[in-house]
């Protein structure tokens, strides 16, 4: 079972950094994606879970604030905190931190869509129930 805030350990590798050894800004978004994916997996819903339904989650809105840099070989944590579950949408508050230092925070909104049309689809009942149980109050 997932706790209120899901946390995923992430190590910074050379391919994550720029020429100065600092994590390139877009790679933080990859860390957040991994945390959301593993959050869903911990609930029993891995990526192929929706393939038979021809559904996928897409990011519809993202706001990111970068506070401090991460560097080569840092041990980080990427988190996913589910704030709201809508009919076809999810709202996460996410962050990446090192020790007690917050490096970046993001507000991420997702929608479940049909792959073929890109149109929103309601969350399947089983998924909605599992997510609603994890939603923070």
TORGUBA-544596 format. One line per field, with one value per residue (C-alpha): residue number from 1; residue in one letter; chain; y, x, z. Coordinates in pm, whole numbers. Each point is the difference from the previous one (the first is absolute). Example, Ala and Ser with C-alpha at 12.3 -4.5 7.8 and 13.67 -1.06 7.14 Angstrom:
BEGIN
num = (1 / 2)
residuo = (A / S)
cadena = (A / A)
py = (-450 / 344)
px = (1230 / 137)
pz = (780 / -66)
end
This chain:
BEGIN
num = (1 / 2 / 3 / 4 / 5 / 6 / 7 / 8 / 9 / 10 / 11 / 12 / 13 / 14 / 15 / 16 / 17 / 18 / 19 / 20 / 21 / 22 / 23 / 24 / 25 / 26 / 27 / 28 / 29 / 30 / 31 / 32 / 33 / 34 / 35 / 36 / 37 / 38 / 39 / 40 / 41 / 42 / 43 / 44 / 45 / 46 / 47 / 48 / 49 / 50 / 51 / 52 / 53 / 54 / 55 / 56 / 57 / 58 / 59 / 60 / 61 / 62 / 63 / 64 / 65 / 66 / 67 / 68 / 69 / 70 / 71 / 72 / 73 / 74 / 75 / 76 / 77 / 78 / 79 / 80 / 81 / 82 / 83 / 84 / 85 / 86 / 87 / 88 / 89 / 90 / 91 / 92 / 93 / 94 / 95 / 96 / 97 / 98 / 99 / 100 / 101 / 102 / 103 / 104 / 105 / 106 / 107 / 108 / 109 / 110 / 111 / 112 / 113 / 114 / 115 / 116 / 117 / 118 / 119 / 120 / 121 / 122 / 123 / 124 / 125 / 126 / 127 / 128 / 129 / 130 / 131 / 132 / 133 / 134 / 135 / 136 / 137)
residuo = (X / X / X / X / X / X / X / X / X / X / X / X / X / X / X / X / X / X / X / X / X / X / X / X / X / X / X / X / X / X / X / X / X / X / X / X / X / X / X / X / X / X / X / X / X / X / X / X / X / X / X / X / X / X / X / X / X / X / X / X / X / X / X / X / X / X / X / X / X / X / X / X / X / X / X / X / X / X / X / X / X / X / X / X / X / X / X / X / X / X / X / X / X / X / X / X / X / X / X / X / X / X / X / X / X / X / X / X / X / X / X / X / X / X / X / X / X / X / X / X / X / X / X / X / X / X / X / X / X / X / X / X / X / X / X / X / X)
cadena = (A / A / A / A / A / A / A / A / A / A / A / A / A / A / A / A / A / A / A / A / A / A / A / A / A / A / A / A / A / A / A / A / A / A / A / A / A / A / A / A / A / A / A / A / A / A / A / A / A / A / A / A / A / A / A / A / A / A / A / A / A / A / A / A / A / A / A / A / A / A / A / A / A / A / A / A / A / A / A / A / A / A / A / A / A / A / A / A / A / A / A / A / A / A / A / A / A / A / A / A / A / A / A / A / A / A / A / A / A / A / A / A / A / A / A / A / A / A / A / A / A / A / A / A / A / A / A / A / A / A / A / A / A / A / A / A / A)
py = (0 / 350 / 252 / 363 / 108 / -255 / 31 / -149 / 0 / 141 / 12 / 273 / -149 / 172 / -3 / 205 / 289 / 288 / 85 / 151 / -319 / 149 / -185 / 140 / 148 / -233 / -307 / 99 / -57 / -352 / -62 / 118 / -226 / -297 / 83 / 16 / -324 / -181 / 148 / -158 / -326 / -11 / 18 / -293 / 196 / -25 / 161 / -300 / 0 / 238 / -133 / -228 / 298 / 219 / 265 / 205 / 287 / 327 / 306 / 288 / 259 / 33 / 273 / -51 / 203 / -70 / 90 / -164 / -205 / -371 / -127 / -309 / -303 / 167 / -232 / 161 / -75 / 72 / 12 / -21 / 126 / -46 / 313 / -54 / -264 / 121 / -194 / -24 / 195 / -23 / 281 / -66 / 211 / -123 / 84 / -106 / 31 / -92 / -74 / 279 / 243 / 50 / 36 / 45 / -14 / -51 / 8 / -260 / -68 / -307 / -116 / -351 / -3 / -245 / -67 / 10 / 323 / 180 / 69 / -26 / -322 / -63 / -180 / -370 / -67 / -226 / 259 / 285 / -185 / -76 / 359 / 155 / -206 / 158 / 358 / 244 / 187)
px = (0 / 121 / 37 / -108 / 320 / 164 / 379 / 238 / 379 / 184 / 375 / 142 / 202 / 226 / -271 / -224 / 245 / 117 / 365 / 31 / -110 / -339 / -326 / -153 / -342 / -211 / 140 / -184 / -321 / 121 / 55 / -356 / -138 / 181 / -143 / -357 / 52 / 131 / -282 / -250 / 196 / -9 / -380 / 5 / -37 / 306 / 33 / -138 / -310 / -177 / 130 / -303 / -226 / 198 / 40 / 295 / 73 / 126 / 132 / -241 / 158 / 330 / 148 / 359 / 213 / 371 / 167 / 344 / 208 / 61 / 342 / 164 / -30 / -246 / -248 / -341 / -362 / -282 / -344 / -361 / -281 / -350 / -203 / -319 / -177 / -249 / -219 / 282 / 278 / 266 / 178 / 341 / 228 / 353 / 349 / 361 / 220 / 345 / 25 / -211 / 48 / -283 / 146 / -320 / -375 / -266 / -374 / -102 / -343 / -71 / -295 / -93 / -61 / -84 / 319 / -169 / -196 / 184 / -340 / -46 / -137 / -133 / 231 / -89 / -192 / 268 / 272 / -215 / -72 / 370 / 101 / -275 / 119 / 348 / -116 / 116 / -268)
pz = (0 / -81 / 282 / -35 / -175 / -227 / -19 / -256 / 37 / -303 / -66 / -226 / -287 / -250 / -270 / 234 / 18 / -214 / -71 / 349 / 176 / 99 / -69 / -319 / 86 / -217 / 176 / 317 / -197 / -79 / 371 / 69 / -273 / 155 / 343 / -140 / -191 / 308 / 211 / -242 / -6 / 383 / -26 / -244 / -324 / -221 / -345 / -193 / 224 / -238 / -332 / -51 / 63 / -245 / 271 / 123 / 235 / -145 / 178 / -59 / 228 / 182 / 214 / 120 / 236 / 24 / 330 / 9 / -244 / 18 / -104 / -140 / 232 / 240 / 171 / -40 / 83 / -246 / 157 / -114 / 220 / -144 / 73 / -200 / -206 / -259 / -241 / -255 / 172 / 268 / 181 / 158 / 211 / -62 / 113 / -34 / 303 / 129 / 373 / 155 / -289 / -251 / -349 / -200 / 43 / -263 / -33 / -259 / -150 / -209 / -209 / -104 / -375 / -276 / -196 / -341 / 45 / 280 / 159 / 378 / 146 / 350 / 238 / 22 / 323 / 151 / -67 / 127 / 326 / 56 / -73 / 209 / 297 / -44 / -49 / 268 / 185)
end
